[in-house]
Amino acid sequence: MNNKEASINKVDELVNRAQLAINDWQCSGDVDYVHKAYANLQQAAIRLTLSRQAAKPKRAS
């Protein structure tokens, strides 16, 4: 597995965790699950942004 695939898998895992937390919140009403979902989605967005920036070609100085 290359770095790109590993990064995609990690983003998928974080999004899945967020979905599970939202489901737990809907069932329990416990707001802590909303915070967990938010944190997981935030991490996924950061990872996605960083991986896209790393994939951009470097400019010559």
Secondary structure in CASP SS format (residue, H / E / C, confidence):
PFRMAT SS
TARGET T0000
AUTHOR 0000-0000-0000
METHOD secondary structure of the structure
MODEL  1
M C 1.00
N C 1.00
N H 1.00
K H 1.00
E H 1.00
A H 1.00
S H 1.00
I H 1.00
N H 1.00
K H 1.00
V H 1.00
D H 1.00
E H 1.00
L H 1.00
V H 1.00
N H 1.00
R H 1.00
A H 1.00
Q H 1.00
L H 1.00
A H 1.00
I H 1.00
N H 1.00
D H 1.00
W H 1.00
Q H 1.00
C H 1.00
S H 1.00
G C 1.00
D C 1.00
V C 1.00
D H 1.00
Y H 1.00
V H 1.00
H H 1.00
K H 1.00
A H 1.00
Y H 1.00
A H 1.00
N H 1.00
L H 1.00
Q H 1.00
Q H 1.00
A H 1.00
A H 1.00
I H 1.00
R H 1.00
L H 1.00
T H 1.00
L H 1.00
S H 1.00
R H 1.00
Q H 1.00
A H 1.00
A H 1.00
K C 1.00
P C 1.00
K C 1.00
R C 1.00
A C 1.00
S C 1.00
END
